[in-house]
Amino acid sequence: MTETLNFTIDITLMTPTIELAPDQDTGQNKNDNLTSVTQPVFVLGSIDIDVRHVELSIEHNGTFKTVVLTESADGWPYRPDSALADGSYTFTVTVTDVAGNQQTSAPLKVTIDGTLTTPVIELAAGEDSGTVGDRLTNHDRPVFDIRQVDSDVTRVMVKVTYNGKTHEEAAVFTNGQWRFTPSASWADGSYQLAVVVEDLAGNVKESAPFEVRIDTTTTINNIVLLNDTGVQNDQLTNVAKPSFRIDVPGDVVQVRVTLDGGANWNVIRKNADGQWIFDSPNTLVDGTYTLRVEATDEAGNIANKDLVFNIDTNIQVPTIALDAGQDTGANTAR
């Protein structure tokens, strides 16, 4: 009696592959296996149809984890059940077919980077020209420092909003510091800035808005001699200790005056009525004087204006007498 035994020889098995799904490699370089996705999808390939067991080994910081995969309608995808912590991971796939053949893929090293520090923007030292911290400056191209920028950041953009319109400008990295200076002078007004940073992994963060006000000019509207006697507005007075009113914009915080060309200055204060009044502390002799006024606003802008005036406190006593030959009496001396 003869028996026939049919058997199959199967000693071959393709080496499997594993890689990030096409849309999972984030950042500027789509082939660096760096991703900001903390639960990325992986795609397994080159798996023979007779494979019955697929095992994924994951190594992270010296710790190993093994996951048994099952085939789905989409093939052999893998997505972690929970978010992976930032760091480097090595993924290796081992497949076994029905004949017991085994093949192991080349290791896939993937870096997870799902975090990015929120940046901060502020005026650089010396740029806040008024009271420090009031975000008011008289610089029309102020310099801004950008802090809390991670070392792997590759792009730093500044969004500038003025009069309802927003545009972007690039910051620069110089001397170990990210900084931003406007490409052109800014007009006076209020500006809102926000920094947008992006790292190698494609994480994006935007800073809180930063408001800054540009104020590059101030003025002295008028200087009024309050004791203008005689003809009005002729800057002539018979008062030896005259008073003056200085009219300035509402954002002026200091007014000082001098009557001697700047050798001595008098700082004046607003009175209860909100007026800047200067009363000469000294009695002035008759003559021509120049009152020089200097006004400083809250942004640190300075304006100067002069008023030339005259002091005339004396008048010669008039005399009256008969013209020569008109005194016809005996006593011609009268």
C-alpha positions in Angstrom: 0.0 0.0 0.0 1.4 3.4 -1.0 0.6 6.7 0.7 1.2 10.1 -0.7 2.2 13.0 1.5 1.8 16.5 0.1 3.8 19.2 1.8 4.9 22.8 1.1 8.3 24.3 1.5 8.3 27.9 2.6 11.6 29.4 3.6 11.1 32.9 2.4 9.6 35.9 4.1 9.8 39.6 3.1 11.5 41.9 5.6 8.8 44.2 7.0 9.1 48.0 7.1 7.7 50.6 9.4 7.4 54.3 8.9 5.4 57.3 9.9 2.2 57.9 7.9 2.8 60.6 5.3 1.0 63.4 7.2 2.5 62.5 10.6 6.1 63.8 9.9 5.5 67.4 10.8 7.8 70.4 10.6 9.7 71.8 7.7 11.5 68.6 6.9 9.0 65.9 6.1 11.6 63.1 6.1 13.4 63.6 9.5 11.1 61.4 11.6 10.5 64.3 13.9 6.8 64.9 14.8 4.8 67.1 17.0 2.0 64.5 17.0 2.1 62.7 20.3 -0.1 59.8 19.1 1.3 59.4 15.6 0.1 56.9 13.1 2.6 54.4 11.7 2.3 52.4 8.5 3.7 48.8 8.2 4.7 47.5 4.8 6.1 44.5 3.0 4.1 42.0 5.0 3.4 38.8 3.2 -0.2 37.5 3.1 0.7 34.4 5.0 1.9 36.4 8.0 0.0 35.4 11.1 1.8 37.2 13.8 3.0 40.8 13.9 4.8 42.2 16.9 5.9 45.7 17.4 8.8 46.5 19.9 9.0 50.1 21.2 12.1 51.3 23.1 12.2 54.6 25.0 14.9 55.6 27.5 16.0 52.0 27.9 12.5 50.6 28.5 10.9 48.2 26.1 7.2 47.6 25.3 5.8 45.0 23.0 2.5 45.3 21.1 0.8 42.6 19.1 -0.8 44.0 16.0 -3.8 42.8 14.0 -4.6 43.5 10.4 -7.4 45.9 9.5 -9.1 47.0 6.4 -6.4 49.6 6.0 -3.6 47.1 6.3 -1.3 47.1 9.3 -1.4 50.6 10.8 -0.4 51.4 14.4 -1.3 54.3 16.6 -0.4 54.4 20.3 -3.2 54.1 22.8 -2.1 57.2 24.7 0.1 60.2 24.1 3.8 59.6 24.0 6.0 61.8 26.1 8.6 63.9 24.3 11.8 62.1 23.5 13.4 59.5 21.2 11.7 56.2 20.4 12.9 53.2 18.4 10.3 51.0 16.7 11.0 47.5 15.4 8.6 45.1 13.7 8.9 41.3 13.8 6.7 39.2 11.6 6.1 35.4 11.6 4.3 33.5 8.8 2.4 30.2 9.0 5.6 28.3 8.2 7.4 29.8 11.2 9.7 32.1 9.2 10.6 35.3 11.0 11.8 38.6 9.7 12.6 41.8 11.7 12.5 45.3 10.2 15.2 47.8 10.3 14.8 50.0 13.4 12.8 53.2 13.0 14.0 56.1 15.2 11.3 58.7 15.8 11.5 61.8 17.9 8.3 63.1 19.6 8.3 66.8 20.3 4.8 68.0 21.2 5.7 71.0 23.4 6.8 74.5 22.8 7.2 77.4 25.2 5.0 80.4 24.7 7.2 83.4 23.7 7.1 86.9 25.3 7.7 90.3 23.5 8.6 93.5 25.2 10.4 96.8 24.6 14.2 96.4 24.8 16.1 98.2 27.6 16.2 102.0 26.9 13.3 101.9 24.4 10.6 102.8 26.9 11.4 106.6 26.8 8.7 107.8 29.2 8.0 106.2 32.6 9.5 102.8 32.5 6.8 100.2 32.1 4.2 102.5 30.5 4.9 101.1 27.0 5.2 104.6 25.6 8.2 105.6 23.5 9.3 108.5 21.3 11.4 106.1 19.1 9.7 105.6 15.7 11.7 102.4 15.1 11.7 100.9 18.6 13.7 97.7 19.4 11.8 94.8 21.0 13.3 91.8 22.8 11.6 88.4 22.3 12.1 86.0 25.2 11.2 82.5 26.1 12.1 81.1 22.7 13.2 77.5 22.7 16.5 76.5 21.2 14.9 74.4 18.4 12.8 77.3 17.1 13.4 77.9 13.4 10.9 80.7 12.6 10.0 83.8 14.6 7.5 86.2 13.1 6.0 89.4 14.6 2.4 90.3 13.8 2.0 94.1 13.9 -1.5 95.6 14.0 -2.1 99.3 13.4 -5.3 101.1 12.5 -7.0 97.7 12.0 -4.5 96.4 9.6 -2.1 93.5 10.4 1.2 92.6 8.7 4.0 90.2 9.6 7.7 90.9 9.8 10.6 88.5 10.7 12.6 88.8 13.9 16.3 88.2 13.8 18.6 86.3 16.1 21.7 88.3 17.1 24.2 87.9 19.9 22.1 85.1 21.5 18.9 87.1 21.5 15.8 87.2 19.3 15.0 90.8 18.5 12.6 92.8 16.3 13.0 96.2 14.8 10.4 97.6 12.4 11.7 97.7 8.8 10.4 101.3 8.5 9.6 104.2 10.8 6.2 104.0 12.5 3.7 106.9 12.6 2.5 108.1 16.0 -0.2 106.0 17.4 -1.0 102.7 19.1 0.4 99.3 17.9 -0.4 95.8 19.0 2.4 93.1 18.5 2.2 89.4 18.8 5.1 86.9 18.3 4.5 83.6 16.5 7.2 80.9 16.8 7.6 77.6 15.1 10.0 74.8 16.0 11.6 72.0 14.0 8.8 69.6 14.8 6.2 72.1 13.5 4.8 73.2 16.9 3.4 76.7 16.8 2.9 79.1 19.7 1.7 82.8 19.7 2.5 85.2 22.5 0.0 87.4 24.4 -0.5 90.7 22.6 1.8 93.5 23.5 0.5 97.1 23.2 2.9 100.0 22.6 2.3 103.6 21.8 4.5 105.7 19.6 4.7 109.5 20.4 7.5 111.3 18.7 6.5 115.0 19.0 5.3 117.6 21.4 4.8 121.3 21.2 4.3 124.5 23.2 1.1 126.1 21.9 1.6 129.6 23.3 3.3 131.7 25.9 1.2 134.6 27.3 2.4 137.6 29.2 -0.4 138.0 31.7 0.7 141.5 32.7 0.8 143.0 29.2 0.1 146.7 29.9 -0.4 149.4 27.4 -1.1 148.1 23.9 -2.4 144.6 24.0 0.0 141.8 22.9 2.9 144.1 22.4 4.9 142.1 25.0 5.5 145.3 27.0 4.7 145.6 30.7 5.3 148.0 33.5 5.2 145.2 36.0 8.7 144.4 37.3 7.7 140.9 38.5 5.6 139.7 35.5 3.6 136.5 35.2 3.3 134.2 32.3 0.9 131.4 31.2 2.3 128.5 29.2 -0.2 126.6 27.0 0.9 123.0 26.3 -0.8 119.7 25.3 -2.4 117.6 28.0 0.3 114.9 27.9 3.1 117.4 29.0 4.4 116.4 32.4 7.1 119.0 33.0 7.6 122.6 32.2 10.6 124.7 33.1 11.6 128.2 32.2 14.7 130.4 32.2 15.3 134.1 32.0 19.1 134.0 31.7 19.7 131.8 28.7 19.7 128.5 30.6 22.1 129.3 33.4 19.2 128.9 35.9 16.0 127.0 35.3 12.7 127.2 37.2 10.5 124.1 37.2 6.9 125.1 37.4 3.8 123.1 38.3 0.2 123.1 37.1 -2.1 125.1 39.4 -5.5 124.0 40.7 -7.1 125.2 37.4 -4.7 123.0 35.4 -2.7 125.9 34.1 1.0 126.3 33.9 1.8 129.7 35.4 5.2 131.2 35.9 5.6 134.1 38.3 8.9 135.8 38.1 10.5 135.4 41.6 12.8 138.4 41.1 12.2 142.0 40.3 13.4 142.8 36.8 15.0 146.0 35.9 13.9 147.8 32.8 15.0 146.2 29.6 14.5 143.5 27.1 14.2 139.8 28.2 13.8 136.4 26.7 11.7 133.9 28.5 12.7 130.4 27.3 10.3 127.6 27.9 11.0 123.9 27.8 8.2 121.4 27.9 8.6 117.6 28.3 5.7 115.1 27.6 5.1 111.7 29.0 7.0 110.0 26.1 10.1 112.1 26.8 9.7 114.5 23.8 11.0 118.0 24.5 9.8 121.2 22.9 11.3 124.7 23.3 9.8 128.2 22.7 10.9 131.7 23.4 9.0 134.9 24.2 10.8 138.2 24.0 9.3 140.9 26.3 10.2 144.3 27.6 10.0 145.8 31.1 9.4 149.5 31.3 8.5 150.8 34.8 9.7 154.4 34.5 8.5 157.5 32.7 10.2 160.9 32.7 8.2 163.7 34.5 7.1 166.2 31.9 7.8 170.0 32.2 6.1 173.0 30.7 7.5 176.5 30.3 6.9 179.6 28.2 8.9 179.7 25.1 11.8 182.1 25.0 10.6 185.7 24.5 7.1 185.0 25.7 7.6 186.0 29.3 7.1 189.8 28.9 6.8 190.9 32.5 9.5 192.3 34.8 10.5 188.9 36.1 11.5 186.9 33.1 12.6 184.0 35.3 9.1 182.9 36.0 
